């Protein structure tokens, strides 16, 4: 199963922040903050692409829904035609085709809903990253102002570096909260598959019986 987009986004952002922290020992406060901002920029680029893909999936799912619904309607006509001709065997096969397309409509509705949720979450993530970047840029400007004004650079640099580390740690915690998800993947057992097949066959029988009854009733009234 493909890894969820928001897990990939979380990994990108977390990896970027961890990378920035790894450079803390050998980087000055200014270069550390600039690197953190660049990491956020790169993360935003990746999330933006994911957002575009989610929007495309949503649009394609809508198109597939319409196409599948149209095909299901076409097969419904074939079911009725074959029943009228007394070919129940062909009607059963046609009904199964109709049900397949009806199932596709439901599937693509789920795909559309999932893609819509993904797009919404990614849009929120982009807003969060943009806000985080703005704060970081403000802090960088303030830090550079402090550096230019303070002559006792050695002591102030150490103090500011500690503050920068703390800010990045807080940013990491914020990203974790923003992108945290819970879920799991469950498999389908053989028994579940057999039950599904039995349910499908039963539904075919019931729908054929209902159609025959409906058509017979209409025929009686016509006489």
Residue pairs with C-beta under 8 A, 6 or more apart in sequence:
1 185
4 181
4 183
5 50
5 53
5 54
5 118
5 121
5 122
6 118
6 121
6 122
6 125
6 179
6 181
7 179
7 181
8 46
8 50
9 43
9 46
9 47
9 50
9 122
9 125
9 179
10 175
10 176
10 179
10 180
12 42
12 43
12 46
12 47
13 39
13 40
13 43
13 129
13 175
13 179
14 172
14 175
14 176
16 36
16 39
16 40
16 42
16 43
17 36
17 39
17 168
17 171
17 172
17 175
18 172
19 35
19 39
20 32
20 35
20 36
20 39
20 168
21 165
21 168
21 169
23 31
23 32
23 35
24 32
24 161
24 164
24 165
27 35
28 157
28 161
29 143
29 147
29 157
29 160
29 161
29 164
30 140
30 143
30 144
30 147
32 161
32 164
32 168
33 136
33 139
33 140
33 143
33 164
34 140
36 136
36 168
36 171
37 133
37 136
37 137
37 140
40 129
40 132
40 133
40 136
41 133
43 129
44 126
44 129
44 130
44 133
47 122
47 125
47 126
47 129
48 126
50 118
50 122
51 119
51 122
51 123
51 126
54 115
54 116
54 118
54 119
54 122
55 115
55 119
57 111
57 115
57 118
58 112
58 115
58 116
58 119
61 108
61 109
61 111
61 112
61 115
62 108
62 112
64 104
64 108
64 111
65 105
65 108
65 109
65 112
68 101
68 102
68 104
68 105
68 108
69 101
69 105
71 101
72 98
72 101
72 102
72 105
75 94
75 95
75 97
75 98
75 101
76 98
78 94
78 97
78 98
79 91
79 94
79 95
79 98
79 208
79 211
80 211
80 215
82 88
82 90
82 91
82 94
83 91
83 208
83 211
83 212
83 215
84 215
88 208
88 212
91 208
91 211
92 204
92 208
95 204
95 207
95 208
96 200
96 204
99 200
99 203
99 204
124 178
125 178
125 179
128 174
128 175
128 178
132 171
132 174
132 175
136 167
136 171
139 164
139 167
143 160
143 164
146 156
146 160
147 153
147 156
147 157
147 160
150 156
